[in-house]
Each structure stands twice: as C-alpha cells, then as structure tokens.
C-alpha cells in the first residue's frame, strides 16, 4: 500500500508553522472583531507591520497567515506484532491496540527504527510479538483491558455482549506480559 500511494500528492493550506488550517479558521480570521473580549492576535499587539507576510510563500487571509504545503498519502500500521516490518515497508507510524497496555514497548520499537538502530528495533519487536498476538488478536477488547489492568492502567471489564476472560486466558496473558512493563 505504501509503495502504491507514494506518488499521491495534494496541496493543503497550513499556518506559518505548518499547522492545518480549517475553513472555520479562515472564516474567523476574515470576520471583524465585534466585542472587546476577544483574544488579541499577534498582529493586533504589534501593529499593522506584523500582518505583512514573512516570506513570499506566506499569504495573509484576514488576520491569519497561511501557506500551501504539499502532502502525501500516509500509511499507518495497525498491528503491533508487525510494527517494524510495516515501518520498513513505508508506514509512517501506527495505531495499535497493544499500545493501550504497553505504550512504552510500542514506542521503543518505533524510536529504535526511527533512529536507524536495526538490531535494537528487531529485539524490541521480537519481545512483544507473542504478547501482542494473544492480547489483541486472540483475546480482543477483554484481553486489552486485562493487560491494561496488569500494567497499572485502568482497563476494567469489557461491556456486554463481550465476556470477561477465562482463568486460562488470564494466566496466559499474565505470563506473556510479565516482561513488558511500563
């Protein structure tokens, strides 16, 4: 997917600091201030000169300074047990169910990969594979909630119609996440 979407590009409006601009922001910037209780913008505090664009790429829209930025299609991984291979294939990040009970373990894989430490990212990835598969893929929300409770977060009980884990499943999860603490 990452390879097939690499060529997709579009132009979008952002602020001077590359924060996305919504239509609501543009409308608010073009609407004159009616009450004295509104927040003072930087332009108001420093006079009319501060409303001049800081470069030729910046355009003033009312009280808002904007620019155009070309952005591409971004692929995110959805499984912790395949995080490193997904990043290697072109994913830019991840949305992981396993990050609920073990955010640090997931972040360590991403950070090691981002810093180019292939060996460390592989070690960190191998450490969580079995636990991530059992907790998320096999046990679902009940497994995630139980693993969260084990790691000091509040997971609670799954809501109906989902059932709590059996004693056997709890025991397996306890064993697998024993070395994955935050």
N, C-alpha and C positions, 0 to 999 in steps of 0.2 A: 504494500500500500504506500509506504514512504517513497519508494522508487517511482511509482506511477504518478504520484501527486507532486513530485519535486518541481515540475515546471509550472504548476498553477501559481499565479501571482495576481494580486489585486492591489489597488491603491486605496488607502483609507486616510481619513482625517484624524490627526492627533494634535495634542498640545505641543508647546515648545519642548517639553520634557518627555515627549512620546507617550503620554497617557491618552487612551482612546477618547474621542470626542463623540458625544451623542447629539441627536437632534435637539433634545431638551436643553443641553448646554448651550448650543448655538442660539436657540430661541431666547434663553435667559440672558445671554450676552448682548443680544440686539434690543432687548426690551429696556426702555429707560427706567431708571430707578424712581419709584414714586414715594417711598417712605424713607425717612431718615434713619430707620433702624436696620437697614440692610448692611451687610458686611462691606467694608471698604476694600476695593481691589488695589493691587499694587500700582496700577496706572493712576488711580484716583489719589493715592498717597503721594506720588512723586510728580504729578503734573502731566501735561499733555505729551511731553517728550518720551515718557516711558511707554506710550501707546505705539510709538514707531516700531516697526518690526526690527528685530536684532540682526537679521540677515535677509538675503533675497529669497530664501526658502520659506520664510515665515510670512504669514498673511494675517492681518488683523480683521476679525469678524466681530464687529461691535467692540466689546471690552475684552474679547478673548483672542489670544494669539494662537494661530494654528499653523500646521504644515502638513504636507502629504507624505505618507510613508508607504513603501511597497512591502506588503506582507505576503507570505506564502501559506500553504496548507500545512498544518502541523499535526503529526500523528502522535497519539499518546498510547502508552501500553496500559492494559487493563488487568494483567496478571503478574503477581509478584514473583511467581516461580519462573517466569520468563522475562524478567525486567532487563537483565544485562543483554541477552540476545536481541531484545526489542530495541534497546538503545543502539546497539551495534548495527542494526538494520535501518536505522534512521529515525526512530521515535525521538521526540524531544523531551519527554517526561512521562509521567504515569499517574493514573488514578487507581489506587489499589485498595481493595477491601482489607488486605492483610496489614495495611498501614494503620488501621484503627487500633489493633492490639500491639503492633510493633513498628511504630513510625521511625524510630531511630535505625532499626535494622534495614528498612527500605531506603532510608535517606543515605545510609553508609554505602550502599551499592551504587546509588546514583552519583554520590560525591566522588567515590573512588574512580568510577568510569569517567566522569567529567574531568577529573584531574589527570587522566591518562594512566592510572595505575591498574593495568590489566590484571595482574596477579591478585591484588587485594580485592578488586571487584569480583573476580571469579570465586575467591574464598568466601566473601560475604554472600554471594549469590547461592553457592552450594550449601551454606549454613541454613538458609531459610526454605529451600525447595520443598522438603518433605512436610514441614510445618504449614507452609502456605497452602499446599495442596489439601492437606487434611482439614485445616481450619476453614478455608474459604470454599474450595471446590466441592469437597465431600460433605462438610457439615453445614455450610451456608450461614445464614444470619445467626443461628443458635451457636455455631462454633465460633464465629467472630465475637459475639457477645461474651461467651465463656472465656475466650482467650484474653479479652479486654479486662475482665474481672481478675484473671490470673496476673496480669501485668500492672495492676494498680489503677486501672481506669474503670469507669462505671459502664458495664455492658448491660447488666440486668437480664431479665428473661425475654425471650422472643414473644412477640404478640401473636395471638391466635390468628390463623389456624396453625401456625408453626408450633412444634412441640419442643420442649427442652431436650437437651442431650441425654443419652443414656449414660449410666455409670461407666460402661466400657469406653464409649466415645470420649467422655471427660478424662478418663485415665490416659488414653492415647494422646489427647491434646496436651495434657499436663506434661507428659514425657517429651513431646516434640518441642514445646515452647520453653522448656526448663532452661535452656541455654540462650534464649532470646529474650532478654530482659531489657527494659528501658531504665 
